[in-house]
Amino acid sequence: MPFQASPIKFGTDGWRGVIAADFTMERVAKLAPLCAQVLKEDKPHGNLMIVGFDRRFLAEDFALVASQALQEYGYDVLLADSYAPTPAFSWAAKEKDALGALVLTASHNPAQYLGLKVKGAFGGSVSGEVTSKIEGLLDHDLPRASQVGTLTKFDPWDSYTKQLAKLVDVSAIVGAIASGKLDLIVDVMHGAASTGLSRILGCSINEINAQRDPLFGGNAPEPLARYIPELFREIKERGKTNPDALRVGLVFDGDCDRIAAVDDQGNYCSTQILIPILIEHLSQNKGLTGQIVKTVSGSDLIPKVAKLYDIPLSETPIGYKYIAEKMLTSQVLVGGEESGGVGYSTHIPERDALLSALYVLEAMVKFGKNIGELYGNLQEKTDFVSHYDRIDLTLASMEQKNQLQATLASKPLEQIAGKKVTDCLAIDGYKYRLEDESWLLIRFSGTEPLLRLYSEGNSLKTVHENLHWAKQEFS
């Protein structure tokens, strides 16, 4: 049977495919002008496109192909002269008043993937309506332009890092590092975050996995505990030499729009832990206002902290584009998802891991406490202790996935792991609240026979019981 590439299909943030199989130069050259044409509908007098890339295999070559294709159809192009974080290109689209930006990245996916993210003129991911329009043009041939557009190289770091530096107390962070009060180490996972903090802070920052490696050390460049053993070791060793310092390890995904941390005791801290800390810091230390936006998989501590400080809160389906939509119409103090993406109305409607890192460091310095202590204090203030975990369950086929999805829709679960279901929220999959106040979220991948399972409870034992039950029930 002859090989057939998978169709171009946009997910929650862009189109991704296996390099040379699905993701080819020919397809990128076809897609880039279609993206620009749809973006131009909202900005008919514009003609400028931003093109950027991360550190993946051939990313800069694909970016050049996209740029040349845009030129052929009459668009003027600003092409990055180096890799940079995806949010740097979102910022460039807004700051330079462009139609939008195309970013060659596959974010946190494994090394064999590359992808294309489409950013709007407002500085964030475009809506599903926009990507559907792009997909609808794939079988059409656009007329060539009578005049070829220009192509100019630009530095994607300069304006972006200056913008982030305006948002935090750089001198306080740098002073704490210089005095030894703050001990910081950063795992950039061979990705686009490399050099970012040192550029913003203007001082040397200890980075690990800083060299470009298109194989990402054999792992996916995703800020999960299982992929960062070296960071755990470094935090442990550094605790021996300067035990009294505030200490933190920060880790970024491949294109630097997701973040996680390791605290001074060597505990992994996802954004389930970081978001409540950021809410307290931004509202209490910096006096910023706005609503909190969390996805359905976010920790129950988030609404409790919002209530503690009388901050309005709303909940969305999973996917940062839903948070970005809120940010376009209202002031958002913190908008975040459990997978590591966090954004703020102080900046652009886009998740930005470097800005989150700066806010975490600023919080530690201003409060004079480590992440673990800040999180523990919030648990005490809200009288709420929680633990969280998630797993992905691969099903036998898409047919099994579709059957299971239909069954859950027609026959809601009444018990999970021997516990009564007290409520079910169905805005994105099925989030079941149980009688012991734990919850289990079941979500289906739109493109794979994959089940995503999330749970939070008052103990890890409870969480793992819920996840184990779901795994046994649906395998």
C-alpha positions as CSV (number, residue, x, y, z in Angstrom):
1,M,0.0,0.0,0.0
2,P,1.6,3.4,-1.0
3,F,2.4,5.8,1.8
4,Q,-0.1,8.6,2.3
5,A,0.6,11.6,4.4
6,S,-1.8,12.5,7.2
7,P,-4.1,15.5,6.3
8,I,-3.2,19.0,7.4
9,K,-5.3,19.4,10.5
10,F,-4.9,22.2,13.1
11,G,-5.1,21.2,16.7
12,T,-5.4,23.4,19.8
13,D,-2.3,25.4,18.8
14,G,-1.1,24.8,15.2
15,W,-0.5,22.0,12.8
16,R,2.1,19.4,13.6
17,G,3.5,16.4,11.7
18,V,6.4,14.0,11.3
19,I,9.2,15.6,9.4
20,A,9.6,14.4,5.8
21,A,6.4,12.3,6.1
22,D,3.6,14.7,7.0
23,F,5.6,17.9,7.5
24,T,7.3,18.7,4.2
25,M,8.8,21.7,2.4
26,E,6.1,21.5,-0.3
27,R,3.3,21.6,2.2
28,V,4.7,24.5,4.2
29,A,5.2,26.5,1.0
30,K,1.5,25.8,0.1
31,L,0.2,26.6,3.6
32,A,2.1,29.8,4.4
33,P,0.3,32.1,1.9
34,L,-3.1,30.6,2.8
35,C,-2.5,31.5,6.4
36,A,-1.6,35.1,5.4
37,Q,-4.6,35.4,3.1
38,V,-7.0,34.4,6.0
39,L,-5.1,36.7,8.5
40,K,-5.5,39.6,5.9
41,E,-9.3,39.4,6.2
42,D,-9.0,41.1,9.6
43,K,-6.4,43.5,8.4
44,P,-7.1,44.2,4.7
45,H,-4.6,47.0,4.4
46,G,-1.8,45.1,6.0
47,N,0.9,43.2,4.1
48,L,3.6,42.3,6.7
49,M,4.2,38.8,8.0
50,I,6.5,37.7,10.8
51,V,8.2,34.3,10.4
52,G,10.1,32.6,13.2
53,F,11.5,29.3,14.4
54,D,12.7,27.3,17.3
55,R,15.8,24.9,17.5
56,R,14.2,21.8,16.0
57,F,15.8,19.9,13.1
58,L,15.6,22.0,9.9
59,A,13.3,24.6,11.6
60,E,15.3,27.5,10.1
61,D,15.2,25.9,6.6
62,F,11.4,25.5,6.8
63,A,11.1,29.1,8.0
64,L,13.0,30.3,4.9
65,V,10.7,28.2,2.6
66,A,7.6,29.7,4.3
67,S,9.1,33.2,3.9
68,Q,9.9,32.8,0.2
69,A,6.4,31.4,-0.4
70,L,4.9,34.5,1.3
71,Q,7.1,36.7,-0.9
72,E,5.9,35.1,-4.1
73,Y,2.4,36.0,-3.2
74,G,3.3,39.6,-2.5
75,Y,3.7,39.7,1.2
76,D,6.5,41.5,2.9
77,V,8.3,39.3,5.4
78,L,10.3,39.8,8.5
79,L,12.3,36.6,9.1
80,A,14.0,36.0,12.4
81,D,17.8,35.9,12.2
82,S,17.9,33.3,15.0
83,Y,15.7,30.9,17.0
84,A,13.6,32.5,19.8
85,P,10.6,31.6,22.0
86,T,7.3,31.4,20.3
87,P,5.9,34.3,22.4
88,A,8.7,36.5,21.1
89,F,7.1,36.1,17.6
90,S,3.6,36.7,19.0
91,W,5.0,39.9,20.6
92,A,6.6,40.9,17.3
93,A,3.3,40.5,15.4
94,K,1.7,43.0,17.7
95,E,4.6,45.4,18.2
96,K,5.3,45.6,14.4
97,D,1.7,45.9,13.4
98,A,1.9,42.8,11.2
99,L,-0.9,40.6,9.8
100,G,0.4,37.9,12.2
101,A,3.2,35.5,12.6
102,L,4.0,32.0,11.5
103,V,6.2,30.0,13.9
104,L,8.0,26.8,12.8
105,T,7.9,24.7,16.0
106,A,6.4,21.5,17.4
107,S,6.5,22.9,20.9
108,H,6.8,20.0,23.4
109,N,6.3,17.1,20.9
110,P,9.0,14.5,20.3
111,A,12.0,15.2,18.0
112,Q,10.6,13.7,14.8
113,Y,7.9,16.3,14.7
114,L,7.8,19.9,13.4
115,G,4.8,22.2,13.2
116,L,3.4,25.5,12.2
117,K,1.8,27.9,14.8
118,V,-0.3,30.7,13.5
119,K,-0.4,33.9,15.5
120,G,-2.7,36.9,15.0
121,A,-2.0,40.6,14.8
122,F,-3.2,40.9,18.4
123,G,-0.2,38.8,19.6
124,G,-1.7,35.4,20.3
125,S,-3.0,32.2,18.9
126,V,-5.7,32.5,16.3
127,S,-9.2,31.0,16.9
128,G,-10.5,27.7,15.6
129,E,-12.6,29.7,13.1
130,V,-9.4,31.1,11.5
131,T,-7.7,27.7,11.3
132,S,-10.9,26.2,9.8
133,K,-10.8,28.8,7.1
134,I,-7.2,28.0,6.4
135,E,-8.0,24.3,6.1
136,G,-10.9,25.1,3.8
137,L,-8.4,26.7,1.3
138,L,-6.1,23.8,1.1
139,D,-7.5,22.6,-2.2
140,H,-7.5,26.0,-3.8
141,D,-4.7,27.6,-5.8
142,L,-4.1,31.3,-5.0
143,P,-3.3,33.7,-7.8
144,R,0.4,34.8,-7.8
145,A,1.1,38.4,-7.0
146,S,2.1,40.8,-9.7
147,Q,4.9,42.1,-7.5
148,V,7.1,40.0,-5.2
149,G,7.3,41.0,-1.6
150,T,10.4,41.9,0.4
151,L,12.3,39.7,2.8
152,T,14.2,41.3,5.7
153,K,15.9,39.6,8.6
154,F,15.3,40.9,12.2
155,D,16.4,40.2,15.7
156,P,13.5,38.5,17.5
157,W,15.0,38.9,21.0
158,D,15.7,42.6,21.4
159,S,12.2,44.2,21.7
160,Y,10.8,41.1,23.3
161,T,13.3,41.0,26.2
162,K,13.1,44.7,26.7
163,Q,9.3,44.4,27.0
164,L,9.6,41.6,29.7
165,A,12.2,43.5,31.7
166,K,9.7,46.4,32.1
167,L,7.2,44.1,33.8
168,V,9.3,42.9,36.8
169,D,11.7,44.4,39.3
170,V,14.9,43.3,37.5
171,S,17.2,44.9,40.0
172,A,15.7,43.0,42.9
173,I,16.1,39.7,41.2
174,V,19.6,40.4,40.0
175,G,20.6,41.7,43.4
176,A,19.3,38.5,45.0
177,I,21.3,36.4,42.6
178,A,24.5,38.5,42.9
179,S,24.4,38.3,46.7
180,G,23.8,34.6,46.8
181,K,20.4,35.0,48.4
182,L,18.7,33.5,45.3
183,D,20.2,30.3,43.8
184,L,18.8,29.7,40.3
185,I,19.4,26.9,37.8
186,V,17.5,26.6,34.5
187,D,16.9,23.6,32.3
188,V,16.1,24.8,28.8
189,M,15.7,21.2,27.5
190,H,17.8,22.1,24.4
191,G,15.1,24.5,23.3
192,A,14.3,28.1,22.5
193,A,14.4,29.4,26.1
194,S,18.2,29.2,26.0
195,T,19.9,32.6,26.9
196,G,16.5,34.1,27.5
197,L,16.8,34.9,31.3
198,S,20.4,36.1,30.9
199,R,19.3,38.5,28.1
200,I,16.5,39.9,30.2
201,L,18.3,40.1,33.6
202,G,21.7,41.1,32.1
203,C,23.6,38.6,34.2
204,S,24.9,35.1,33.8
205,I,22.4,32.4,34.5
206,N,23.2,28.7,35.1
207,E,21.7,26.7,32.3
208,I,21.7,23.0,31.7
209,N,20.9,21.2,28.4
210,A,21.6,24.6,26.7
211,Q,23.2,23.3,23.5
212,R,21.1,22.7,20.5
213,D,20.2,19.0,20.2
214,P,17.5,18.2,17.6
215,L,17.0,14.9,19.4
216,F,16.4,16.6,22.8
217,G,18.5,14.1,24.6
218,G,16.2,11.3,23.6
219,N,13.1,12.7,25.3
220,A,10.3,15.0,24.4
221,P,11.1,18.6,25.3
222,E,8.2,18.7,27.7
223,P,8.6,20.1,31.3
224,L,7.5,16.9,33.1
225,A,9.3,15.3,36.1
226,R,10.3,12.2,34.2
227,Y,12.3,14.2,31.6
228,I,14.4,16.4,34.0
229,P,16.5,14.0,36.2
230,E,19.6,16.3,35.8
231,L,17.7,19.3,37.2
232,F,16.7,17.3,40.3
233,R,20.3,16.2,40.8
234,E,21.6,19.8,40.4
235,I,19.1,21.2,42.9
236,K,20.1,18.5,45.4
237,E,23.8,19.2,45.0
238,R,23.5,23.0,45.2
239,G,21.6,22.6,48.4
240,K,24.8,21.3,50.0
241,T,26.9,24.3,49.1
242,N,24.5,27.1,49.9
243,P,21.7,25.6,52.1
244,D,20.3,29.0,53.3
245,A,19.7,30.5,49.9
246,L,16.3,30.7,48.2
247,R,16.7,28.0,45.6
248,V,14.7,27.0,42.5
249,G,15.1,25.1,39.3
250,L,13.1,26.3,36.3
251,V,12.3,24.2,33.2
252,F,10.9,25.3,29.9
253,D,9.5,23.3,26.9
254,G,10.9,23.3,23.4
255,D,9.5,26.6,22.3
256,C,9.3,28.3,25.7
257,D,5.6,28.8,26.2
258,R,5.3,26.2,29.0
259,I,7.0,26.2,32.4
260,A,7.5,24.0,35.5
261,A,9.8,24.2,38.5
262,V,11.7,22.2,41.1
263,D,11.6,23.7,44.6
264,D,14.5,23.8,47.1
265,Q,13.5,20.4,48.6
266,G,13.6,18.7,45.2
267,N,9.8,18.6,44.7
268,Y,8.4,18.9,41.2
269,C,6.1,21.9,40.9
270,S,3.7,22.0,37.9
271,T,1.6,25.1,37.2
272,Q,-1.0,23.5,39.5
273,I,1.3,24.8,42.2
274,L,2.8,27.9,40.5
275,I,-0.5,29.5,39.4
276,P,-1.8,30.0,43.0
277,I,1.5,31.5,44.0
278,L,1.4,33.8,41.0
279,I,-2.1,34.9,41.8
280,E,-1.0,35.9,45.3
281,H,2.1,37.7,44.1
282,L,0.6,39.7,41.3
283,S,-2.5,40.8,43.4
284,Q,-0.8,41.3,46.8
285,N,2.8,42.4,46.0
286,K,2.2,44.2,42.7
287,G,-1.4,45.4,43.2
288,L,-2.5,44.2,39.8
289,T,-6.1,43.4,39.0
290,G,-8.2,41.3,36.7
291,Q,-10.0,38.0,36.6
292,I,-8.5,34.5,37.0
293,V,-9.1,32.2,34.1
294,K,-8.4,28.5,34.6
295,T,-9.1,25.5,32.4
296,V,-11.3,22.6,33.5
297,S,-8.2,20.6,34.5
298,G,-6.9,23.3,36.9
299,S,-6.4,22.7,40.6
300,D,-9.3,23.4,43.0
301,L,-6.8,25.5,45.0
302,I,-7.0,28.2,42.2
303,P,-10.6,29.2,42.9
304,K,-10.0,29.0,46.6
305,V,-7.1,31.5,46.3
306,A,-9.2,33.7,44.0
307,K,-11.9,33.7,46.7
308,L,-9.4,34.4,49.4
309,Y,-8.4,37.6,47.7
310,D,-11.8,38.4,46.2
311,I,-10.8,38.0,42.6
312,P,-13.3,36.9,40.0
313,L,-12.7,33.6,38.3
314,S,-14.0,31.8,35.1
315,E,-13.4,28.3,33.8
316,T,-12.8,27.3,30.2
317,P,-12.2,24.1,28.1
318,I,-8.6,22.9,27.9
319,G,-6.5,24.8,25.3
320,Y,-4.8,28.2,25.7
321,K,-6.8,29.6,22.9
322,Y,-9.9,29.7,25.2
323,I,-8.0,31.7,27.8
324,A,-6.7,34.0,25.0
325,E,-10.3,34.7,24.0
326,K,-11.0,35.9,27.5
327,M,-7.9,38.0,27.5
328,L,-9.0,39.8,24.3
329,T,-12.2,41.0,25.9
330,S,-11.4,41.5,29.6
331,Q,-8.5,42.2,32.0
332,V,-7.0,38.9,33.1
333,L,-4.6,38.8,36.1
334,V,-3.6,35.2,35.5
335,G,-4.8,32.8,32.8
336,G,-3.3,29.3,33.0
337,E,-3.6,25.7,32.3
338,E,-2.2,22.7,34.2
339,S,0.1,21.7,31.3
340,G,2.4,24.7,31.9
341,G,1.0,27.5,29.9
342,V,0.3,30.8,31.7
343,G,-0.4,34.3,30.4
344,Y,-1.2,37.8,31.7
345,S,-2.9,40.9,30.5
346,T,0.2,42.8,31.5
347,H,1.7,41.4,28.3
348,I,0.0,39.8,25.3
349,P,-2.8,37.3,25.1
350,E,-0.3,34.4,24.9
351,R,1.3,32.0,27.3
352,D,4.8,33.1,28.0
353,A,7.1,30.9,30.1
354,L,9.9,33.5,30.4
355,L,7.5,36.0,31.9
356,S,6.1,33.4,34.2
357,A,9.7,32.5,35.3
358,L,10.4,36.2,36.0
359,Y,7.2,36.5,38.1
360,V,8.1,33.3,40.1
361,L,11.6,34.7,40.8
362,E,10.1,38.1,41.8
363,A,7.6,36.4,44.1
364,M,10.4,34.5,45.9
365,V,12.5,37.6,46.3
366,K,9.6,39.8,47.5
367,F,8.1,37.3,49.9
368,G,11.6,36.0,50.9
369,K,10.4,32.4,50.7
370,N,10.9,29.3,48.6
371,I,8.1,28.0,46.4
372,G,7.2,25.1,48.7
373,E,6.7,27.5,51.6
374,L,4.6,29.9,49.6
375,Y,2.4,27.0,48.4
376,G,2.1,25.6,51.9
377,N,1.1,29.0,53.3
378,L,-1.7,29.2,50.7
379,Q,-2.9,25.8,51.6
380,E,-3.1,26.9,55.2
381,K,-4.8,30.2,54.4
382,T,-7.5,28.3,52.3
383,D,-7.7,25.3,54.5
384,F,-7.2,23.1,51.4
385,V,-4.6,20.4,50.7
386,S,-4.5,18.7,47.4
387,H,-2.5,16.4,45.3
388,Y,-2.7,16.0,41.5
389,D,-1.6,13.6,38.7
390,R,-2.5,12.7,35.2
391,I,-1.9,9.9,32.7
392,D,-2.5,9.2,29.0
393,L,-4.2,5.9,28.1
394,T,-3.7,4.6,24.5
395,L,-6.8,2.8,23.3
396,A,-6.8,0.0,20.7
397,S,-8.4,2.0,17.9
398,M,-10.3,5.1,17.0
399,E,-13.5,3.0,16.9
400,Q,-13.0,2.1,20.6
401,K,-12.5,5.7,21.4
402,N,-15.7,6.7,19.6
403,Q,-17.7,4.0,21.2
404,L,-16.4,4.9,24.7
405,Q,-17.2,8.6,24.0
406,A,-20.8,7.7,23.0
407,T,-21.2,5.5,26.1
408,L,-20.2,8.2,28.5
409,A,-22.5,10.7,26.8
410,S,-25.5,8.4,27.0
411,K,-24.8,6.6,30.3
412,P,-23.2,9.0,32.8
413,L,-21.0,7.3,35.4
414,E,-22.6,7.1,38.9
415,Q,-19.6,5.6,40.7
416,I,-15.8,5.9,40.4
417,A,-13.4,3.8,42.4
418,G,-16.2,2.9,44.8
419,K,-17.2,6.5,45.4
420,K,-20.4,8.2,44.4
421,V,-20.3,10.8,41.6
422,T,-21.8,14.0,43.0
423,D,-21.5,16.2,39.9
424,C,-20.4,16.1,36.2
425,L,-19.1,19.1,34.2
426,A,-19.0,18.4,30.5
427,I,-17.5,21.5,28.9
428,D,-14.4,19.5,27.8
429,G,-14.7,15.8,28.3
430,Y,-16.3,14.7,31.5
431,K,-15.1,16.0,34.9
432,Y,-16.6,13.9,37.7
433,R,-16.7,15.2,41.2
434,L,-16.8,12.5,43.9
435,E,-18.2,12.3,47.4
436,D,-14.7,12.5,49.0
437,E,-14.2,15.9,47.2
438,S,-11.7,14.5,44.7
439,W,-12.3,14.7,41.0
440,L,-11.5,12.7,37.8
441,L,-11.5,14.3,34.3
442,I,-11.8,12.1,31.2
443,R,-10.9,13.7,27.9
444,F,-10.6,12.3,24.4
445,S,-8.0,13.3,21.8
446,G,-9.6,14.6,18.7
447,T,-7.0,13.0,16.4
448,E,-5.7,9.9,18.1
449,P,-7.1,6.8,20.0
450,L,-6.0,8.4,23.2
451,L,-7.7,9.0,26.5
452,R,-6.4,11.7,28.8
453,L,-7.1,11.1,32.5
454,Y,-6.6,13.8,35.2
455,S,-7.3,13.6,39.0
456,E,-7.0,15.7,42.1
457,G,-7.7,14.7,45.7
458,N,-6.6,15.2,49.3
459,S,-3.9,12.5,49.0
460,L,-1.8,10.9,46.3
461,K,-3.3,7.6,47.3
462,T,-6.8,8.9,46.4
463,V,-5.6,10.4,43.1
464,H,-3.9,7.2,42.0
465,E,-6.9,5.1,43.0
466,N,-9.1,7.3,40.7
467,L,-6.6,7.0,37.8
468,H,-6.1,3.3,38.3
469,W,-9.8,2.7,38.3
470,A,-10.2,4.7,35.0
471,K,-7.3,2.8,33.4
472,Q,-8.7,-0.6,34.3
473,E,-12.3,0.5,33.3
474,F,-11.4,1.9,29.9
475,S,-8.4,-0.3,28.7
